[in-house]
Each structure stands twice: as C-alpha cells, then as structure tokens.
Amino acid sequence: MKLYPLFADLSGRPVLVVGGGVVGERKAAALLEAGAAVTVGAISASPALRAWAAAGHITLREGHFQEVWLDDAWLVIAATGDTDLNRRIATLGGERRLFVNVVDDAALSSFHVPAVVDRSPVTIAISSGGDAPVLARLLRERLETWLDPALGPLATLASRLRKRIRERLPDLRARRTYYEQLFTGPALQFLRRGQPALAEAEAERALAANVTDGRGSVVLVGAGPGDPGLLTLRGLRALNEADVILHDRLVSPEVLALARRDAERIEVGKQAGNHHATQEQIHALMLEHATAGRRVVRLKGGDPFVFGRGGEELEFLRAHGVAYEVVPGITAALACAAYAGIPLTHREHAQSVRFVTAHCRGSHDTLDWAALAQERQTLAVYMGVSELGVLQQHLLEHGRAAETPFALVENGSRTEQRVVTGTLAHLAERAEAHQVHSPALLILGEVAALASSLAWFGKPPLEGVADSRRLHREPASISPLAGLAARRA
C-alpha cells in the first residue's frame, strides 16, 4: 500500500492555503466544510475569497509568501502557479513536520486530497496516490450512483440510538441483527421517502420489540423494457437488497444479473394462453416471504403502474399489513418509441398520446373507439399482437385514415429489437408477414412514419407503405442518417 489512508479531524485547527486563484478557492471551500480555521495567503485573491474574508469565514493574508505563515498550521496546501514556490513551501513544511499537498504535483506532496463521496457522516475517499486522479474521479462518480442518498440520515439515526441499542441488546449477535434490519429495512425506506419521523419511530419500535417480530417488506420495482441500462438507481439498490425476487417472464436476464447473487429468484410471469402463475398465487408468494421476514422485490417489466396490476398488489399488501414501496420503471411506450426513433408527440403531427391495452378480447367493448380514431394523436397499444386485426377493423370503422402510419416494435430496447412499419390498412397483414410476436408494442399515428428516418438503435425498420417522405417530402434516394443530418442542419 503506497499511502496510509486516514481521515483528519480539522475542526477548529489552523490550515494554510497558499494561492488565491480558482484552485485555492476550491481547496479553501472544502476545508471550510470540514470546519477548519482556514488562512489563505496570496498576492491576489478571487472575489469569493475576499467575500469570505470580509464575512469572517477565513483569514486572508495578501502579499508574497512568507515562512512565518507556516507557524501555526497543522496542514498546508500549495496551490500557486509557481513551481519553484510550491517546491519551497513543500520543503519548509517538511522541515517543520507539516503535511503539505502541492496541487497537481504528487512527487512534492506528503499527503493527497482524495475524491470524496459524501453521505455525511458516512464518507468514502478514493485516491490513486496522485498517479491517476481522473480515474479516482470516475470511480467517485460511479459510487455516487450506487450509494443511497439516505445513508447519511440513516447513519445519523443509528448514532443517536447507539447507546440505547447497546443497553437494550448487550448480546453482540442480537445487535448485529438489529443493525442489519435498521440499515436495510423499513427505516431506510422511510428515509428514502423523506419521512425521518416515521423512520425513527420504526427504529424505536424494532428496538422495543427486541428485533424478534421478523417483519419483511415488498418493493414493487419497474424493470423497464429490457435494456439493463434503463433500470433506475433506486431499482438497482432494491435488487441488491432483496432476499427474494418474484419476476415476470419479460424481465430480461441482463436485468436479473444485476441482482444480489444469493437472492432467491422465482418466475411468476403470465403469458397469453399459458399462465405460469395466477395473480392470486403471486399475492400468496409475496405474503409468504414477507411474513417470514424476507425483503421481497416484485420485479415487473416496464412500470408497475402501467398495465402491470401494481395497484392490485399494493391493495393486497396493505390489506395484510405488509410494508411496501414502489420504484417506477420506464414503461414500454416510452422506451420502445425512443429506441425506434419515434417521438410520441410532435408539434406538427401529434399533440397527445394515449396508452391502451388490448390484452383481452372482452376489453374491446369498453374502449372509446371514436376517441381513439381521432387524428393528431398517437396511440401506444400494449399487449395487442394477438388482436391486431380487431384493432385495425375498429379504428378504420370509426374513421381513422387507412394511410395512418404505424410501427410495431418487438423486443424494444433489446439487442434483438425489430421494428416493422406500414399503414393501418396493412397492419395485420404486415405483422403476420414478419411473424411479429410479443413482447411488442404498437405505435399508431403520424409520428410512427419518423421511424424510417430517425431510427438509431438496432437494425433499420422493416418498411411498408408508410415512410417519412410523406411527412418531409425527402427524395427517395436519401438515406435515414443523411436525412437526419439534413434536418439537424
């Protein structure tokens, strides 16, 4: 190990920053956050440093560096643009047994300022020993996305309760069990929701119950359409905290691979004509595992509240007293449209969008077909592959133009994505010709024609009668990328 890592308590202790430019200002700001008594010495100081000095936040010494500035310092940062001066400060500091950091000069530095992930009072510092500072910053950015913002308030709560926890739970094993529940259970969920009073009440309740009630919880997580990069950060955290994952058939293997390795995975997906699990069985599994004290993730393709029966599942959990939370996902209409290059709304072609499901034949009688057939709107039809002929017939009968463009997006956002385009008059015929299967989303409306020119992901669309020339009047020879470049120009 090249460096010995430590965290210094600089509260109230004198620290010297030599240099009054942007870098010196940034270093002084970080030291002020740590509570240090900061002195800045410089020939000229930035407006911010002058303002801080006028407000009494720092001491400002203007002029050329003098050795006497080092007299009371515990720590020194050399942030001047003068290499010789920086070397002199490092030498004099070393003679006085002071730790000195010379900005951007690892060889002259006796300590290094790390990249920091701040979840106060939890702090993570990353250092490459000055060899690869950009890499350290990139690692910090990655950790920022992984670490829950609620960790800081959670650590503060644990600190307040620490003495009482030790008194209440003298057995080390019992304390560890309590802390694990505190750091991963309902209290954390309350803090995520911005409910600190409820978090503290839950922590107190668990402490009074001696952690023996074994209450579990359920998180409904939207997995998105398949691309693991579209899973939300909150969803990723839930997967890494789960003991049990009840997942739909359409959740991609790549998303499941992000879950905690030792979590139990149970497929509960339902497919038309082949229901592996009924909704009642799913309810029973959630209740069984939550009652056993496990953290359950109910992982659904897309978003739990868009044709996902998430509302029914929450009603069941609430009726049985099971703690729950919801993590939204990117619904198929948004993802499939984006990955096919189709804007769902466009000021020249569509001022509204409707989400519709055609999951069962009986639902057709409840739909307002006259409203769905209106122009200048986009229809996003979920689970409608088996009913395309009926959809086509109803829309045409209620006045939707036969030449209305459509796009069928199969396996949207996945590497095997296919897009089939055409016009409403040929919808069922085109789908059958290309053997389109679920999961597939139908996008119907003028904007669907833009798939031919704005497509950017996967293979080019399998085009039919409709193409973007009807919207843009482009020459037949122009390529999709050339057309896009022309419009941007």
N, C-alpha and C positions, 0 to 999 in steps of 0.2 A: 504494500500500500504506500503510494508516493506521499500522500498527505494524511495527517491525522485529523479526522472530522470533529468539529466541536461547535457548540452554539454559545456565543458570548453574551453575557448579560451586561449591556452597556448603559442601562438605565441610570441617568444622573452622572455618568462618567464622562470626562472630557475626551473628545475625539477631534483631531485636526484634519481638515481637508485643505490641501494646497491646490489652488486653481479655481477661478471664478467663472468658468465658461459653462457650456451646457452639460458637460460630463460632471464637473464639480457640483453643479446644481442637482443633478440626478443622484449623486452619491450622498449629498447632504440630506436630500429628501428621505432616502431610505434610512439613514441614521436617525433622523428625527422621528420616524415611525417607530424605531426601536427604543426611543426615549433617551438617546444620548445627548450630552451637552456639547453641541457642535460649534466649533470655531472654523471659519473659512478665512484663509489668507490668500490674497490675490492682488495683482497690480490693478485689475479692474474686475468688477463683479457684474453678473447678469441682473436685469431688473428684478427677477424673482428673489435672488439672494438679498438684494438691497431691501426689498419689501419685507422679507423675513427678519432681517436685522432691525429694521425700523419697528417691527411688531414685537421685538424681543425674543424671537424664536431661536436665533443664532447670534453668535458674536462675529462681527466682520472686521478683519484687520487688512487694511488696504496698504499696499506697498510691496517692495521686493521681499522675498523670503528671508527670514532671519532665524538663526538656530534657536534663539530663545523661545520661538513659537512651540518648540517641542517639549518645553519644560514640564508641563502638567499633563501631557497627553497620555492616554492609555493605548491609543490606536491612531495610525496615521494613514491617510490616503493621498498619494501624489497624483494629481490629475491635471498637470500642466502640459503644454505642448513642447516644453523644452527638455530634450532628452538628458542633457548634462545636469540640469537642475533636478530632474527626477532621480538621477543616479546619486546625486549629492544627498538628497533627502533620505534615500534608502540607506546610504552608508551611515549618515549621522543617526538615523533611527536604530540601525543595528548596533551601533556603539552604545546606545542608551537602553538596549534590550527592549526596544519597542517593535511591535509587529507593524510592518509597512506594506501596503499594497500600492504598486505602481501600475496604473491603468494601462492595459494592453502590453505589459512587459512582464511575463511570468518569471523570467530569469532574475529580475531585480526584486521580486515580491517575496516577502516572508509569510504572507497569507493571501488567500484568493477569495474573492467575493463570488459566491455560488449563484446559480439560477435558482429561484425560490418559488415554491408552490405554497401559497399562504392560505391555510384553513385555520387561522388562529383560534385557539392556542396550538393547534397542530401545524407544524411547519416542516416542509421537505426541502432539503437543499441538495443541489446537483452540481458537481464540479468535475471538470476534466483535467484539473491541475494546470489550467491555462493552455493546454495543448489543442483543445477543440471547443472553444466557447460557443460556437454556433450549434454544435451537436448538443451541448448542455441545454441551450435554449429550446431546441427542438424537443428534447426529452421533457422539459418542463411543460411545453405546450401539450404534449401527449398526456402527461399526468393530469394536467388541468381538466382535460375532458373526461378522464377516468374517475377522478375523486369527487365524491358528492359534496356540493357546497354546504350541506347540512352537517358535515363532520365537525366544523368549528363549534357551532352551538351545542352539538352533542357532547363534545369533549368538555365544554364549559359546564354542562349539566352534570356530567359524571364527576367533575371536580367538586361541585357544590355538595354532591351526595357522598363523596368518598369516605368521610369519617363515619357517617351513619351506616354505610354499606359494610365497613369493617366491623363495626359494633354489632350489626344485625346478623352478619354472615361471617363468623370467625373461621369457619372451615374454608380452606383455600379453594377446594373443588366447587363448593357452593357459590363462592364469589365469582369464580370464572364463568360458571353457568349463568349467573345473573348478568355479568358484564356482556356476555355474548348476546343474550336476549336484548339488553339495553341498546347495544351498538347495531343490531341488525333487525330488531323487531318493531313493534308499533310506535315506540317513542321516536325512532328515526323517521318513520312515515309521517308522524305529526309535524316534526320539524321541517320536513320537505314541503308540507302544505302551508308552512308559515303559521303554525299553531303551537307556540312554545309552552303555553299554559297547559294544554292538553298533553304535551309530551312529558312535562314534569309530573302531572297527575298520574300518567301511565307508569312512569318510573317509580313513583311513590307507591302506587297500587301493587306493582310487582314486588317491591321490596317488602311491603307489609305481608304479602301472600307467601313470602319466602320462596318465590320463583317455582312453586310446585304446581301451578294451575295448568301449565302446559298449553296455553292458548297459541294457536297458529294464526296464519293470516293468508289472504289470497290477493294477488295482484293481477289484474287484467291488463295484459300487455299487447299492444298492437305491433305485430312483427313487420308490418309493411308488406310490399308486394313480392319480395324475394331477394332483391339485392341487399346483402348484409350491411352495405354502407348506408342504407336508408333507415336502419334501426336507430331509434333515438338513444341519447346517452342515458336517460332515465331507464329505458327499456334494457339496455346493456347491463346497468347496475342490478336491476331486478333479476336478470338471468344469472348473474354471478352470485346472488344471494339465495337462490332458490334451492330447496331440498327436493321438490317435485315439480316437474313441468308437464302440464297437460296441454298438448299442442295439436293444432289442426293438421289435416293432411297437406294443406297447401303451404305450410310453413317450410321454407327451403332448408335443406341440410346445412347450407352455409350459415344461416342464422342460428340454427341449433348448435352448430360447432362453437359458437361464442359463449355458450352457457357453461356454468360450473361443471367440471368434468365428472364429479361424483353425484350429480343430481340425477334422480330417477326420472326417466322420460317415458311418458305414456301417450301414445297417439289416440286421440279421440275424434278424429276427423270424420265428417259425414260427406258422402258423395252421392250424387243423384242415382237412385236405384240400388245403392249399396251402403246402407248406414252402418258404419262400424260401431258407432256409439250413439245412443239416443241422447236428447238433451237431459232427460231425467237421469241417465247414467252419469253424465258429466257433472250434474249437480251433486249426485251421491259421492263421486270421487273427490270433488272439492271439499265437501263436508267431512268426509272420512279422514283425509290427510290434514286438514286444518284442525280438526278436533284432536288429532294425535300430536298437535304441537308443531307441525311442519310449516315451513314457508312455501306456499304454493304459487306458482306462476301459471296462470291460464293464458297460454300464448296463442293469439289469433292472427291469421293472415289479414293484412290491411289494417283497419282500425276497428276496435271492438264495438264501437257505437254506430258504425255504418253497415247495416245489413249483417251484423255479426252477433246478434242476440245477446250482446253485452248487458243490455238493460235487464233482461230476464234473469241473467246470472247474478247481477247485483241485488235484484229483488229477493232472490233465493237466499243469498248470503246474509242480507240484512234480516230476513225473517228468522234465520237460525243463529243470529248473534255472532257472526264471523266477521272479524275486522277485514276491511278491503281497501284497496285504492286502484286507480285506473291510470295507465300510461298510454296516451294516444299513440296511434301509428299513422303512417302515411297511407291513406286509402287508395285503392286500386285506380280510381278515376284520375286522381292527381298524378300518380306515378306513371301509369300507362300512357296518359296523354303527354306528359313531359318527355318520356323516353321514346315516344313516337314522333316528337317534334310538333305536337298539336296543342295550340293554346285553347283551353276550354272556353275562354271568352276572347273576343276581339272586337274592338270598337266599330269595325266596318262590317262585321258578319254576325256577331252573337253578343247580346247584352246580358244573357242569363244562362245558367246551366242547371239542369235537373238530374238528380241521381234517382234511378229507377231500378227496381229488381223485377226480373221475370222468372223467378225461381220456381214457381209452381203454376200449373195451368189455371187453377181457380182464381189466382190473383188478377187475371186479365179483366175480370168483370168489375173490379174495384178501381181500376185506373181511369183517369180522366183523359181519354184518348184525344178529345178535341183540343185540350190544352197542350198535350204532348205533341200534337201535329202542327202547332203554330211555328211560323218561320222566325228567323233571327234568334234562335236559341240552340243550345247544344244539349243533346241527350246523352247521358252516360248510363248504359244499361248493364247491370251486374247479373251474372249467372243466367244469361239469356241464350246460350249457344243452342240448347235443345228447342228453343221456342222462336227462332229467328223467322220462320215462315209466318207464324201467327203475328209477330210484331210487325213484320213487313205489311201484311194484309191490313191490320187495324190502322196503321199510320197512313197508308195510301187511301183507305176508305174515308178517313177523317180529314183528308185534304193536304197531307204532306206531299210535296212535289216528288215525282218519281226520280228526278235527276238530283235529289239531295245527296250529297256525298256521305259516305260512311267509312270508318276504319275499324277493323276488328284487330285488337291487339292481344295476341296469345302469349302467355308467359311473360307479361310485361316486366321489364327491368332485369330480366334474367338473361344469361348468355344465349339461351335458345329462343329468345324473343322473335316472333314473326308478326308482321303487320300486313293485313290484306285490306285493300281499298277497293272502292267501287261506288255505285249509286244505289239508292234504296230499291229501285226497280229490280236489281240483280242481287240483292243482299243474300237471300237464302241460297241462291244458285252459286254465288262465289264462295260462300262458306263451305258448301258441300264439295265443290270442285277442289278446294285446297285442304279439305278434311280438317277444318278448324275444330279443336277440342278445348274443353275447359282445362285450366283457368283462362278465360278470355273475356275481354271487356269490349262492348260495342260503343263506339263514339259516333253519333249521328248528328250532322249539321254541316253548315258551310265550312266551318273551321277544319273539318276532317280532311278536306282536299289539300290542306297545307302539309300533310304528312309527306307528299311526294317531293316537296322542295326543302322542308325543314328537318327531315329525318337526320339523326346524328348517331344513333345507337344501333348496333347490330346490323343485320342485312337490310338492304333497301326494301321498301314496301313492295308487295306483290300487287301491282296496279291493275285496276279495271277501267271502267268507263270514265270515272271521275279523276281528274288531276288538277293541279294548281293553276294550269293555264287558264281555266275558266274564271279564276279569281284575279290572276295577274297578267293574263294575255302574253305569256312568255313564248318565244319561239320554241318549236318542238325540239330543236337540237340542243337547247341549253341544258346543262347538267344541273342536278339538285344543288351541288356545292357552289357552282358558278352563279346560279340564281340567287342563293342566299347571300353570296358576296356582293352581287349587284344591288340587292335590296339594302344591305348594310351601307354600301357606298352612297 
